[in-house]
Amino acid sequence: MLERKAEQPYTWEEVFSFDRMKRSMLTRVLDNVEDICEGNKPVSPEQINEVINDEWQKVKDTVRSSPAAKEAFRKYLERTVSDQIEKLIEKDKPELESLGVVERGL
């Protein structure tokens, strides 16, 4: 595992668009790689990839935990569940109508 200084978590403003995400991540990756190089040791491609992957995970965690992501997931879930319910209603509509279910409620 690489030794790196403690970092601030990403803010929503840094990750709400792909261009901002890339800029923020690039800055942090470069800073971390430079910190590793301070000891004048060569940095391997594996170390660089580890830094990139760690930052990518932090970005994804920030996006997943954001209010906007939760709202977007809720909307996706509403559409998906609504579509499934609609299919079930259409499949069993004749039976349900024969049992007194009407098209629109009062």
N, CA, C and O atoms as CSV, one atom per row, in Angstrom:
chain,resi,resn,atom,element,x,y,z
A,1,MET,N,N,0.845,-1.188,0.000
A,1,MET,CA,C,0.000,0.000,0.000
A,1,MET,C,C,0.880,1.237,0.000
A,1,MET,O,O,1.935,1.248,0.634
A,2,LEU,N,N,0.464,2.258,-0.691
A,2,LEU,CA,C,1.245,3.481,-0.809
A,2,LEU,C,C,0.960,4.413,0.357
A,2,LEU,O,O,-0.172,4.504,0.833
A,3,GLU,N,N,2.004,5.107,0.814
A,3,GLU,CA,C,1.857,6.111,1.864
A,3,GLU,C,C,1.456,7.436,1.231
A,3,GLU,O,O,2.174,7.978,0.392
A,4,ARG,N,N,0.309,7.948,1.639
A,4,ARG,CA,C,-0.123,9.245,1.133
A,4,ARG,C,C,-0.678,10.062,2.272
A,4,ARG,O,O,-1.168,9.527,3.266
A,5,LYS,N,N,-0.593,11.368,2.111
A,5,LYS,CA,C,-1.139,12.263,3.138
A,5,LYS,C,C,-2.667,12.157,3.145
A,5,LYS,O,O,-3.292,11.764,2.160
A,6,ALA,N,N,-3.237,12.520,4.285
A,6,ALA,CA,C,-4.695,12.512,4.404
A,6,ALA,C,C,-5.272,13.552,3.444
A,6,ALA,O,O,-4.744,14.656,3.314
A,7,GLU,N,N,-6.340,13.189,2.790
A,7,GLU,CA,C,-6.932,14.065,1.783
A,7,GLU,C,C,-8.347,14.442,2.153
A,7,GLU,O,O,-9.030,13.743,2.901
A,8,GLN,N,N,-8.764,15.565,1.610
A,8,GLN,CA,C,-10.143,15.988,1.753
A,8,GLN,C,C,-11.012,15.130,0.846
A,8,GLN,O,O,-10.597,14.774,-0.257
A,9,PRO,N,N,-12.201,14.800,1.296
A,9,PRO,CA,C,-13.094,14.068,0.396
A,9,PRO,C,C,-13.501,14.946,-0.784
A,9,PRO,O,O,-13.449,16.173,-0.707
A,10,TYR,N,N,-13.900,14.311,-1.857
A,10,TYR,CA,C,-14.400,15.064,-3.006
A,10,TYR,C,C,-15.707,15.744,-2.626
A,10,TYR,O,O,-16.486,15.228,-1.825
A,11,THR,N,N,-15.927,16.906,-3.213
A,11,THR,CA,C,-17.204,17.589,-3.030
A,11,THR,C,C,-18.087,17.268,-4.234
A,11,THR,O,O,-17.601,16.846,-5.283
A,12,TRP,N,N,-19.373,17.473,-4.066
A,12,TRP,CA,C,-20.302,17.216,-5.172
A,12,TRP,C,C,-19.964,18.113,-6.356
A,12,TRP,O,O,-20.109,17.696,-7.505
A,13,GLU,N,N,-19.519,19.331,-6.096
A,13,GLU,CA,C,-19.182,20.260,-7.176
A,13,GLU,C,C,-18.028,19.730,-8.023
A,13,GLU,O,O,-17.931,20.052,-9.208
A,14,GLU,N,N,-17.155,18.924,-7.428
A,14,GLU,CA,C,-16.017,18.378,-8.165
A,14,GLU,C,C,-16.397,17.195,-9.052
A,14,GLU,O,O,-15.653,16.844,-9.968
A,15,VAL,N,N,-17.535,16.587,-8.790
A,15,VAL,CA,C,-17.846,15.344,-9.505
A,15,VAL,C,C,-19.183,15.348,-10.230
A,15,VAL,O,O,-19.591,14.317,-10.764
A,16,PHE,N,N,-19.879,16.492,-10.264
A,16,PHE,CA,C,-21.210,16.469,-10.884
A,16,PHE,C,C,-21.173,16.501,-12.401
A,16,PHE,O,O,-22.204,16.312,-13.045
A,17,SER,N,N,-19.999,16.739,-12.987
A,17,SER,CA,C,-19.884,16.622,-14.441
A,17,SER,C,C,-18.584,15.884,-14.753
A,17,SER,O,O,-17.639,15.909,-13.965
A,18,PHE,N,N,-18.550,15.230,-15.904
A,18,PHE,CA,C,-17.380,14.433,-16.260
A,18,PHE,C,C,-16.131,15.285,-16.426
A,18,PHE,O,O,-15.041,14.848,-16.055
A,19,ASP,N,N,-16.259,16.493,-16.973
A,19,ASP,CA,C,-15.065,17.324,-17.145
A,19,ASP,C,C,-14.504,17.782,-15.800
A,19,ASP,O,O,-13.289,17.776,-15.604
A,20,ARG,N,N,-15.378,18.180,-14.872
A,20,ARG,CA,C,-14.907,18.564,-13.535
A,20,ARG,C,C,-14.320,17.366,-12.797
A,20,ARG,O,O,-13.303,17.477,-12.113
A,21,MET,N,N,-14.979,16.221,-12.949
A,21,MET,CA,C,-14.493,15.009,-12.307
A,21,MET,C,C,-13.076,14.695,-12.776
A,21,MET,O,O,-12.193,14.394,-11.974
A,22,LYS,N,N,-12.880,14.769,-14.075
A,22,LYS,CA,C,-11.562,14.460,-14.640
A,22,LYS,C,C,-10.511,15.443,-14.138
A,22,LYS,O,O,-9.414,15.040,-13.751
A,23,ARG,N,N,-10.846,16.739,-14.145
A,23,ARG,CA,C,-9.881,17.750,-13.667
A,23,ARG,C,C,-9.532,17.537,-12.200
A,23,ARG,O,O,-8.359,17.578,-11.828
A,24,SER,N,N,-10.539,17.309,-11.368
A,24,SER,CA,C,-10.303,17.116,-9.936
A,24,SER,C,C,-9.465,15.875,-9.679
A,24,SER,O,O,-8.521,15.887,-8.890
A,25,MET,N,N,-9.833,14.820,-10.358
A,25,MET,CA,C,-9.124,13.568,-10.174
A,25,MET,C,C,-7.687,13.673,-10.669
A,25,MET,O,O,-6.764,13.188,-10.013
A,26,LEU,N,N,-7.497,14.302,-11.815
A,26,LEU,CA,C,-6.156,14.470,-12.376
A,26,LEU,C,C,-5.257,15.234,-11.404
A,26,LEU,O,O,-4.113,14.846,-11.169
A,27,THR,N,N,-5.784,16.317,-10.846
A,27,THR,CA,C,-5.006,17.112,-9.892
A,27,THR,C,C,-4.606,16.275,-8.689
A,27,THR,O,O,-3.454,16.310,-8.257
A,28,ARG,N,N,-5.556,15.526,-8.149
A,28,ARG,CA,C,-5.258,14.715,-6.968
A,28,ARG,C,C,-4.282,13.585,-7.277
A,28,ARG,O,O,-3.379,13.309,-6.486
A,29,VAL,N,N,-4.459,12.936,-8.414
A,29,VAL,CA,C,-3.539,11.860,-8.785
A,29,VAL,C,C,-2.126,12.412,-8.947
A,29,VAL,O,O,-1.170,11.833,-8.432
A,30,LEU,N,N,-1.991,13.526,-9.656
A,30,LEU,CA,C,-0.660,14.121,-9.848
A,30,LEU,C,C,-0.031,14.512,-8.510
A,30,LEU,O,O,1.155,14.265,-8.287
A,31,ASP,N,N,-0.813,15.115,-7.626
A,31,ASP,CA,C,-0.296,15.489,-6.306
A,31,ASP,C,C,0.177,14.256,-5.535
A,31,ASP,O,O,1.241,14.273,-4.914
A,32,ASN,N,N,-0.617,13.190,-5.579
A,32,ASN,CA,C,-0.252,11.970,-4.856
A,32,ASN,C,C,0.996,11.317,-5.438
A,32,ASN,O,O,1.859,10.855,-4.692
A,33,VAL,N,N,1.095,11.276,-6.746
A,33,VAL,CA,C,2.270,10.678,-7.375
A,33,VAL,C,C,3.510,11.517,-7.062
A,33,VAL,O,O,4.582,10.970,-6.802
A,34,GLU,N,N,3.363,12.848,-7.086
A,34,GLU,CA,C,4.487,13.715,-6.727
A,34,GLU,C,C,4.917,13.496,-5.288
A,34,GLU,O,O,6.111,13.514,-4.989
A,35,ASP,N,N,3.952,13.287,-4.385
A,35,ASP,CA,C,4.291,13.003,-2.988
A,35,ASP,C,C,5.083,11.700,-2.874
A,35,ASP,O,O,6.026,11.603,-2.088
A,36,ILE,N,N,4.698,10.720,-3.653
A,36,ILE,CA,C,5.421,9.444,-3.638
A,36,ILE,C,C,6.844,9.639,-4.149
A,36,ILE,O,O,7.776,9.002,-3.659
A,37,CYS,N,N,7.010,10.514,-5.125
A,37,CYS,CA,C,8.320,10.768,-5.737
A,37,CYS,C,C,9.241,11.605,-4.859
A,37,CYS,O,O,10.436,11.688,-5.143
A,38,GLU,N,N,8.725,12.230,-3.802
A,38,GLU,CA,C,9.540,13.117,-2.984
A,38,GLU,C,C,10.792,12.440,-2.450
A,38,GLU,O,O,11.817,13.097,-2.266
A,39,GLY,N,N,10.728,11.158,-2.203
A,39,GLY,CA,C,11.894,10.434,-1.726
A,39,GLY,C,C,12.876,10.137,-2.837
A,39,GLY,O,O,13.835,9.391,-2.640
A,40,ASN,N,N,12.644,10.717,-4.012
A,40,ASN,CA,C,13.493,10.519,-5.193
A,40,ASN,C,C,13.551,9.062,-5.641
A,40,ASN,O,O,14.505,8.633,-6.289
A,41,LYS,N,N,12.522,8.320,-5.286
A,41,LYS,CA,C,12.431,6.941,-5.764
A,41,LYS,C,C,11.634,6.932,-7.057
A,41,LYS,O,O,10.700,7.717,-7.218
A,42,PRO,N,N,11.993,6.055,-7.970
A,42,PRO,CA,C,11.163,5.951,-9.177
A,42,PRO,C,C,9.783,5.394,-8.820
A,42,PRO,O,O,9.637,4.573,-7.914
A,43,VAL,N,N,8.789,5.860,-9.551
A,43,VAL,CA,C,7.418,5.401,-9.341
A,43,VAL,C,C,7.082,4.420,-10.443
A,43,VAL,O,O,7.280,4.701,-11.626
A,44,SER,N,N,6.575,3.272,-10.047
A,44,SER,CA,C,6.254,2.243,-11.029
A,44,SER,C,C,4.866,2.492,-11.630
A,44,SER,O,O,4.034,3.175,-11.032
A,45,PRO,N,N,4.631,1.935,-12.809
A,45,PRO,CA,C,3.282,2.035,-13.395
A,45,PRO,C,C,2.220,1.430,-12.474
A,45,PRO,O,O,1.083,1.901,-12.443
A,46,GLU,N,N,2.585,0.404,-11.739
A,46,GLU,CA,C,1.631,-0.218,-10.809
A,46,GLU,C,C,1.249,0.758,-9.697
A,46,GLU,O,O,0.085,0.826,-9.303
A,47,GLN,N,N,2.227,1.514,-9.192
A,47,GLN,CA,C,1.935,2.504,-8.158
A,47,GLN,C,C,1.026,3.599,-8.701
A,47,GLN,O,O,0.088,4.030,-8.030
A,48,ILE,N,N,1.305,4.038,-9.902
A,48,ILE,CA,C,0.461,5.070,-10.520
A,48,ILE,C,C,-0.955,4.537,-10.711
A,48,ILE,O,O,-1.928,5.235,-10.425
A,49,ASN,N,N,-1.070,3.317,-11.187
A,49,ASN,CA,C,-2.394,2.710,-11.366
A,49,ASN,C,C,-3.126,2.570,-10.041
A,49,ASN,O,O,-4.344,2.742,-9.985
A,50,GLU,N,N,-2.402,2.260,-8.981
A,50,GLU,CA,C,-3.036,2.143,-7.665
A,50,GLU,C,C,-3.586,3.498,-7.216
A,50,GLU,O,O,-4.694,3.574,-6.685
A,51,VAL,N,N,-2.824,4.549,-7.426
A,51,VAL,CA,C,-3.288,5.893,-7.072
A,51,VAL,C,C,-4.534,6.242,-7.886
A,51,VAL,O,O,-5.514,6.749,-7.340
A,52,ILE,N,N,-4.495,5.972,-9.175
A,52,ILE,CA,C,-5.643,6.259,-10.052
A,52,ILE,C,C,-6.862,5.473,-9.588
A,52,ILE,O,O,-7.949,6.038,-9.467
A,53,ASN,N,N,-6.699,4.193,-9.330
A,53,ASN,CA,C,-7.830,3.358,-8.909
A,53,ASN,C,C,-8.394,3.799,-7.562
A,53,ASN,O,O,-9.609,3.790,-7.360
A,54,ASP,N,N,-7.507,4.187,-6.638
A,54,ASP,CA,C,-7.979,4.686,-5.341
A,54,ASP,C,C,-8.804,5.962,-5.511
A,54,ASP,O,O,-9.861,6.110,-4.898
A,55,GLU,N,N,-8.320,6.871,-6.339
A,55,GLU,CA,C,-9.051,8.116,-6.572
A,55,GLU,C,C,-10.378,7.851,-7.277
A,55,GLU,O,O,-11.390,8.478,-6.963
A,56,TRP,N,N,-10.372,6.928,-8.224
A,56,TRP,CA,C,-11.602,6.596,-8.941
A,56,TRP,C,C,-12.653,6.060,-7.969
A,56,TRP,O,O,-13.830,6.406,-8.069
A,57,GLN,N,N,-12.227,5.219,-7.036
A,57,GLN,CA,C,-13.159,4.689,-6.048
A,57,GLN,C,C,-13.721,5.807,-5.182
A,57,GLN,O,O,-14.910,5.800,-4.863
A,58,LYS,N,N,-12.890,6.763,-4.799
A,58,LYS,CA,C,-13.352,7.902,-4.000
A,58,LYS,C,C,-14.374,8.733,-4.777
A,58,LYS,O,O,-15.377,9.176,-4.217
A,59,VAL,N,N,-14.113,8.939,-6.064
A,59,VAL,CA,C,-15.055,9.691,-6.899
A,59,VAL,C,C,-16.396,8.959,-6.957
A,59,VAL,O,O,-17.449,9.566,-6.761
A,60,LYS,N,N,-16.354,7.673,-7.224
A,60,LYS,CA,C,-17.604,6.903,-7.318
A,60,LYS,C,C,-18.360,6.910,-5.991
A,60,LYS,O,O,-19.585,7.028,-5.975
A,61,ASP,N,N,-17.639,6.784,-4.886
A,61,ASP,CA,C,-18.290,6.825,-3.575
A,61,ASP,C,C,-18.964,8.173,-3.340
A,61,ASP,O,O,-20.062,8.232,-2.786
A,62,THR,N,N,-18.314,9.251,-3.757
A,62,THR,CA,C,-18.895,10.588,-3.614
A,62,THR,C,C,-20.170,10.705,-4.441
A,62,THR,O,O,-21.185,11.205,-3.956
A,63,VAL,N,N,-20.117,10.250,-5.673
A,63,VAL,CA,C,-21.292,10.322,-6.542
A,63,VAL,C,C,-22.425,9.478,-5.967
A,63,VAL,O,O,-23.571,9.924,-5.911
A,64,ARG,N,N,-22.103,8.270,-5.546
A,64,ARG,CA,C,-23.144,7.372,-5.011
A,64,ARG,C,C,-23.811,7.929,-3.757
A,64,ARG,O,O,-24.997,7.690,-3.529
A,65,SER,N,N,-23.069,8.660,-2.951
A,65,SER,CA,C,-23.624,9.153,-1.695
A,65,SER,C,C,-24.258,10.542,-1.822
A,65,SER,O,O,-24.757,11.085,-0.837
A,66,SER,N,N,-24.243,11.105,-3.001
A,66,SER,CA,C,-24.772,12.458,-3.174
A,66,SER,C,C,-26.299,12.461,-3.181
A,66,SER,O,O,-26.921,11.474,-3.573
A,67,PRO,N,N,-26.900,13.561,-2.750
A,67,PRO,CA,C,-28.358,13.692,-2.821
A,67,PRO,C,C,-28.872,13.567,-4.255
A,67,PRO,O,O,-29.937,12.994,-4.485
A,68,ALA,N,N,-28.130,14.095,-5.206
A,68,ALA,CA,C,-28.564,14.017,-6.609
A,68,ALA,C,C,-28.602,12.568,-7.080
A,68,ALA,O,O,-29.509,12.179,-7.816
A,69,ALA,N,N,-27.629,11.773,-6.665
A,69,ALA,CA,C,-27.613,10.359,-7.061
A,69,ALA,C,C,-28.787,9.616,-6.433
A,69,ALA,O,O,-29.422,8.779,-7.076
A,70,LYS,N,N,-29.065,9.927,-5.185
A,70,LYS,CA,C,-30.193,9.268,-4.512
A,70,LYS,C,C,-31.509,9.632,-5.188
A,70,LYS,O,O,-32.386,8.785,-5.359
A,71,GLU,N,N,-31.641,10.902,-5.573
A,71,GLU,CA,C,-32.856,11.335,-6.266
A,71,GLU,C,C,-32.974,10.674,-7.641
A,71,GLU,O,O,-34.053,10.231,-8.036
A,72,ALA,N,N,-31.854,10.614,-8.361
A,72,ALA,CA,C,-31.866,9.983,-9.686
A,72,ALA,C,C,-32.210,8.502,-9.568
A,72,ALA,O,O,-32.962,7.974,-10.388
A,73,PHE,N,N,-31.665,7.827,-8.553
A,73,PHE,CA,C,-31.976,6.414,-8.365
A,73,PHE,C,C,-33.446,6.234,-8.021
A,73,PHE,O,O,-34.091,5.301,-8.500
A,74,ARG,N,N,-33.975,7.123,-7.194
A,74,ARG,CA,C,-35.391,7.051,-6.826
A,74,ARG,C,C,-36.276,7.183,-8.066
A,74,ARG,O,O,-37.252,6.447,-8.208
A,75,LYS,N,N,-35.943,8.116,-8.965
A,75,LYS,CA,C,-36.710,8.291,-10.203
A,75,LYS,C,C,-36.598,7.051,-11.089
A,75,LYS,O,O,-37.591,6.601,-11.661
A,76,TYR,N,N,-35.401,6.507,-11.199
A,76,TYR,CA,C,-35.197,5.279,-11.974
A,76,TYR,C,C,-36.038,4.149,-11.384
A,76,TYR,O,O,-36.716,3.416,-12.105
A,77,LEU,N,N,-35.979,4.024,-10.062
A,77,LEU,CA,C,-36.732,2.977,-9.385
A,77,LEU,C,C,-38.232,3.151,-9.591
A,77,LEU,O,O,-38.943,2.173,-9.822
A,78,GLU,N,N,-38.716,4.381,-9.509
A,78,GLU,CA,C,-40.142,4.649,-9.729
A,78,GLU,C,C,-40.571,4.206,-11.124
A,78,GLU,O,O,-41.606,3.559,-11.285
A,79,ARG,N,N,-39.765,4.558,-12.139
A,79,ARG,CA,C,-40.103,4.162,-13.518
A,79,ARG,C,C,-40.093,2.643,-13.665
A,79,ARG,O,O,-41.003,2.060,-14.254
A,80,THR,N,N,-39.058,2.015,-13.126
A,80,THR,CA,C,-38.919,0.561,-13.259
A,80,THR,C,C,-40.061,-0.169,-12.564
A,80,THR,O,O,-40.677,-1.066,-13.139
A,81,VAL,N,N,-40.337,0.221,-11.330
A,81,VAL,CA,C,-41.410,-0.431,-10.574
A,81,VAL,C,C,-42.757,-0.150,-11.225
A,81,VAL,O,O,-43.590,-1.050,-11.335
A,82,SER,N,N,-42.979,1.079,-11.653
A,82,SER,CA,C,-44.233,1.433,-12.308
A,82,SER,C,C,-44.450,0.593,-13.570
A,82,SER,O,O,-45.552,0.104,-13.814
A,83,ASP,N,N,-43.403,0.433,-14.358
A,83,ASP,CA,C,-43.496,-0.390,-15.573
A,83,ASP,C,C,-43.855,-1.832,-15.235
A,83,ASP,O,O,-44.682,-2.439,-15.915
A,84,GLN,N,N,-43.247,-2.379,-14.203
A,84,GLN,CA,C,-43.535,-3.760,-13.804
A,84,GLN,C,C,-44.981,-3.909,-13.331
A,84,GLN,O,O,-45.663,-4.873,-13.681
A,85,ILE,N,N,-45.441,-2.940,-12.530
A,85,ILE,CA,C,-46.823,-2.982,-12.048
A,85,ILE,C,C,-47.791,-2.872,-13.211
A,85,ILE,O,O,-48.801,-3.574,-13.250
A,86,GLU,N,N,-47.486,-1.989,-14.163
A,86,GLU,CA,C,-48.338,-1.814,-15.346
A,86,GLU,C,C,-48.453,-3.130,-16.126
A,86,GLU,O,O,-49.541,-3.489,-16.577
A,87,LYS,N,N,-47.357,-3.835,-16.283
A,87,LYS,CA,C,-47.379,-5.131,-16.987
A,87,LYS,C,C,-48.253,-6.139,-16.251
A,87,LYS,O,O,-49.004,-6.892,-16.871
A,88,LEU,N,N,-48.149,-6.148,-14.918
A,88,LEU,CA,C,-48.977,-7.075,-14.136
A,88,LEU,C,C,-50.457,-6.732,-14.256
A,88,LEU,O,O,-51.301,-7.621,-14.376
A,89,ILE,N,N,-50.767,-5.438,-14.223
A,89,ILE,CA,C,-52.157,-5.008,-14.369
A,89,ILE,C,C,-52.695,-5.445,-15.724
A,89,ILE,O,O,-53.783,-6.016,-15.805
A,90,GLU,N,N,-51.944,-5.181,-16.788
A,90,GLU,CA,C,-52.396,-5.550,-18.133
A,90,GLU,C,C,-52.598,-7.058,-18.254
A,90,GLU,O,O,-53.555,-7.516,-18.878
A,91,LYS,N,N,-51.706,-7.813,-17.663
A,91,LYS,CA,C,-51.790,-9.286,-17.733
A,91,LYS,C,C,-53.073,-9.795,-17.050
A,91,LYS,O,O,-53.743,-10.686,-17.571
A,92,ASP,N,N,-53.405,-9.234,-15.903
A,92,ASP,CA,C,-54.532,-9.738,-15.119
A,92,ASP,C,C,-55.758,-8.816,-15.141
A,92,ASP,O,O,-56.680,-8.987,-14.344
A,93,LYS,N,N,-55.764,-7.843,-16.053
A,93,LYS,CA,C,-56.846,-6.863,-16.094
A,93,LYS,C,C,-58.235,-7.480,-16.255
A,93,LYS,O,O,-59.145,-7.118,-15.509
A,94,PRO,N,N,-58.432,-8.403,-17.207
A,94,PRO,CA,C,-59.787,-8.973,-17.340
A,94,PRO,C,C,-60.293,-9.637,-16.051
A,94,PRO,O,O,-61.450,-9.468,-15.665
A,95,GLU,N,N,-59.419,-10.380,-15.406
A,95,GLU,CA,C,-59.824,-11.039,-14.156
A,95,GLU,C,C,-60.161,-10.010,-13.082
A,95,GLU,O,O,-61.178,-10.129,-12.398
A,96,LEU,N,N,-59.303,-8.999,-12.936
A,96,LEU,CA,C,-59.525,-7.985,-11.911
A,96,LEU,C,C,-60.793,-7.175,-12.191
A,96,LEU,O,O,-61.528,-6.825,-11.268
A,97,GLU,N,N,-61.048,-6.875,-13.489
A,97,GLU,CA,C,-62.268,-6.160,-13.838
A,97,GLU,C,C,-63.501,-6.989,-13.500
A,97,GLU,O,O,-64.505,-6.453,-13.029
A,98,SER,N,N,-63.426,-8.294,-13.740
A,98,SER,CA,C,-64.566,-9.163,-13.405
A,98,SER,C,C,-64.816,-9.224,-11.898
A,98,SER,O,O,-65.903,-9.598,-11.458
A,99,LEU,N,N,-63.806,-8.856,-11.113
A,99,LEU,CA,C,-63.956,-8.854,-9.660
A,99,LEU,C,C,-64.283,-7.464,-9.118
A,99,LEU,O,O,-64.279,-7.248,-7.906
A,100,GLY,N,N,-64.569,-6.510,-10.034
A,100,GLY,CA,C,-65.045,-5.197,-9.614
A,100,GLY,C,C,-64.030,-4.070,-9.638
A,100,GLY,O,O,-64.369,-2.951,-9.255
A,101,VAL,N,N,-62.805,-4.313,-10.069
A,101,VAL,CA,C,-61.819,-3.231,-10.138
A,101,VAL,C,C,-62.156,-2.375,-11.351
A,101,VAL,O,O,-62.402,-2.898,-12.438
A,102,VAL,N,N,-62.168,-1.048,-11.160
A,102,VAL,CA,C,-62.510,-0.127,-12.229
A,102,VAL,C,C,-61.265,0.600,-12.728
A,102,VAL,O,O,-60.224,0.590,-12.070
A,103,GLU,N,N,-61.381,1.230,-13.894
A,103,GLU,CA,C,-60.236,1.907,-14.523
A,103,GLU,C,C,-59.705,3.059,-13.672
A,103,GLU,O,O,-58.506,3.127,-13.404
A,104,ARG,N,N,-60.585,3.962,-13.246
A,104,ARG,CA,C,-60.174,5.118,-12.448
A,104,ARG,C,C,-60.956,5.155,-11.146
A,104,ARG,O,O,-62.155,4.878,-11.115
A,105,GLY,N,N,-60.258,5.501,-10.073
A,105,GLY,CA,C,-60.915,5.625,-8.766
A,105,GLY,C,C,-61.621,6.966,-8.651
A,105,GLY,O,O,-61.494,7.847,-9.501
A,106,LEU,N,N,-62.352,7.078,-7.588
A,106,LEU,CA,C,-63.083,8.321,-7.329
A,106,LEU,C,C,-62.203,9.429,-6.881
A,106,LEU,O,O,-62.681,10.534,-6.627
